[in-house]
Amino acid sequence: MKVLVSIILRQLIFAVWLLAMWVLYCTPACTHPIEHLIAAPVAVLIPAAVIMRRLCSDPRFMRWLDEQRQ
């Protein structure tokens, strides 16, 4: 179950990153595409990593994962 959750979370992170790229490149809001191309992964992946670390260190979440395995 842990593997499935990690795969789903990776796909969600990638989907959010793709959405950020679409907003940056396909809307008139983009004035500096190179800076956005560099900044978007940092702006999306770092907060996602922080959230995942907090979530995985929470004993309630780990108990919930254990319950889902059974």
C-alpha positions as MATLAB code, in Angstrom:
seq = 'MKVLVSIILRQLIFAVWLLAMWVLYCTPACTHPIEHLIAAPVAVLIPAAVIMRRLCSDPRFMRWLDEQRQ';
ca = [
       0.000    0.000    0.000;
       2.887    2.347    0.756;
       4.197    1.867   -2.765;
       0.812    2.695   -4.244;
       0.485    5.827   -2.114;
       3.963    6.996   -3.076;
       3.254    6.422   -6.777;
      -0.013    8.336   -6.572;
       1.653   11.207   -4.715;
       4.456   11.383   -7.271;
       1.919   11.535  -10.071;
      -0.004   14.275   -8.280;
       3.170   16.300   -7.803;
       4.017   15.865  -11.480;
       0.468   16.883  -12.482;
       0.700   20.036  -10.362;
       4.070   20.815  -11.921;
       2.616   20.366  -15.418;
      -0.299   22.608  -14.518;
       2.130   25.253  -13.266;
       4.078   25.009  -16.534;
       0.861   25.378  -18.547;
      -0.175   28.455  -16.568;
       3.260   29.982  -16.967;
       3.593   29.343  -20.692;
       0.044   29.358  -22.054;
      -1.326   32.434  -20.340;
      -0.422   36.083  -20.880;
       0.898   36.205  -17.302;
       4.250   34.851  -18.487;
       6.717   37.638  -19.220;
       9.981   35.877  -18.338;
       9.669   32.211  -19.375;
      13.252   31.208  -18.582;
      13.030   32.407  -14.975;
       9.683   30.649  -14.624;
      11.065   27.438  -16.068;
      13.773   27.492  -13.417;
      11.551   28.651  -10.544;
       8.447   26.509  -11.091;
       9.956   23.151  -10.044;
      11.403   24.767   -6.928;
       8.124   26.496   -6.136;
       6.162   23.249   -6.466;
       8.511   20.472   -5.345;
       9.951   22.005   -2.177;
       6.559   22.694   -0.522;
       5.343   19.265   -1.643;
       8.412   17.639   -0.062;
       7.858   19.533    3.188;
       4.192   18.474    3.286;
       5.066   14.839    2.557;
       7.729   14.776    5.263;
       5.309   16.164    7.842;
       2.570   13.822    6.709;
       4.776   10.723    6.832;
       6.116   11.604   10.284;
       2.602   11.923   11.720;
       1.707    8.776   13.712;
      -1.984    9.154   12.856;
      -1.205    9.029    9.149;
       1.044    6.004    9.617;
      -1.710    4.224   11.580;
      -4.156    5.041    8.812;
      -1.734    3.588    6.245;
      -1.370    0.428    8.326;
      -5.151    0.097    8.514;
      -5.409    0.457    4.742;
      -2.952   -2.387    4.205;
      -5.128   -4.874    6.061;
];
